[in-house]
Amino acid sequence: MAAIAYYDDTNSILKFSRFGNFSLRTDDVATDGAGLYASLAYSRTGLPTIAYLATTNRCLEVASFNGTAWQTTIIDISQSAGWYASLAFSPSGQPAIAYYDGFNRDLKFAQRALFTGK
């Protein structure tokens, strides 16, 4: 299955699209200006997780699909945190994000079990 996470600039929405079984399905994942610098990765269970900059709150957030619905979690509430997010899962299944904090001019790393996408 081919998939992509992207920011719909016209509607200010984070979207997730996947193509499988000869059809395209698109979900609105997060609204209200969320979704810049989206980074998509799949958990060990095969469910998608997206790290992104929420422009309204200007913070790093993660959206995880639980098989039925998308759930969002704020990871770093520092002003302008979340630029250029890069999400990956460790061999143990823990999500990890490298990202830039524009306000503090720092490269940061977050790893938490709260947004595993299980």
C-alpha positions in Angstrom: 0.0 0.0 0.0 1.3 3.5 -0.9 0.6 6.3 1.6 1.5 9.9 2.2 0.9 12.5 5.0 0.7 16.1 3.9 -0.5 19.6 4.7 -3.4 20.9 2.7 -2.5 24.5 2.6 -5.9 25.6 1.1 -7.9 24.2 4.0 -5.2 24.2 6.7 -5.6 20.5 7.4 -3.2 17.6 7.9 -4.2 14.8 5.6 -3.3 11.1 5.2 -3.9 9.4 1.9 -3.4 5.8 1.0 -3.9 3.7 -2.1 -4.8 0.1 -1.8 -7.2 -2.4 -3.4 -7.4 -0.1 -6.5 -8.8 2.9 -4.5 -7.6 6.0 -2.9 -8.8 6.9 0.6 -8.0 10.3 2.3 -8.5 11.1 6.0 -8.6 14.6 7.6 -6.2 13.9 10.5 -5.9 17.2 12.2 -7.5 20.6 11.5 -7.0 24.2 12.4 -3.6 24.8 10.9 -2.0 21.5 11.9 0.3 19.6 9.7 3.4 21.5 8.6 6.5 19.4 8.2 4.6 16.1 8.4 6.6 12.9 8.9 4.9 9.6 8.4 6.0 6.2 9.9 4.3 2.9 10.6 4.3 1.2 14.0 5.3 -2.5 14.4 1.6 -3.3 14.3 1.3 -1.6 10.9 -0.6 1.5 12.0 0.4 5.0 10.7 1.7 7.7 13.0 2.4 11.3 11.9 4.6 13.9 13.6 4.0 17.5 12.6 4.1 21.2 13.5 0.8 22.5 14.7 0.8 26.0 13.5 -2.0 27.3 15.7 -0.3 26.2 18.9 3.2 26.4 17.3 4.2 23.1 18.9 5.2 19.5 18.0 2.2 17.1 17.9 1.7 13.5 16.9 -1.3 11.8 15.4 -1.7 8.1 15.7 -4.3 5.9 14.0 -5.6 3.2 16.3 -7.4 1.2 13.6 -10.6 3.2 13.9 -9.8 6.9 14.5 -6.9 9.4 14.7 -5.7 10.5 18.1 -3.5 13.5 18.6 -1.0 14.2 21.3 1.1 17.3 22.1 4.8 16.3 22.4 6.6 19.6 22.9 4.7 22.8 23.7 7.7 25.1 23.3 7.0 28.0 21.0 8.0 27.0 17.4 8.9 23.5 18.3 8.3 20.8 15.6 9.9 22.2 12.5 11.3 19.6 10.1 10.0 16.7 12.2 11.5 13.3 11.4 9.6 10.3 12.9 10.9 6.7 13.1 10.2 3.7 15.3 13.0 2.0 17.2 13.5 -1.8 17.1 11.6 -2.0 20.4 8.6 -0.3 18.8 9.0 3.1 20.5 8.4 6.2 18.4 11.2 8.7 18.2 11.2 12.2 16.7 14.1 14.5 15.8 12.9 18.1 15.2 14.0 21.7 15.3 12.9 24.2 17.9 12.9 27.4 16.0 12.4 29.7 19.1 15.4 28.2 21.0 17.4 27.3 17.9 17.9 23.8 19.1 17.8 20.4 17.5 15.7 18.2 19.8 14.9 14.5 20.2 11.7 13.0 21.8 10.9 9.4 22.5 7.8 8.5 24.4 5.5 5.5 24.8 2.4 7.7 24.9 2.0 8.0 21.2 2.9 4.5 20.0 0.0 4.1 17.6 -1.1 0.8 19.1 
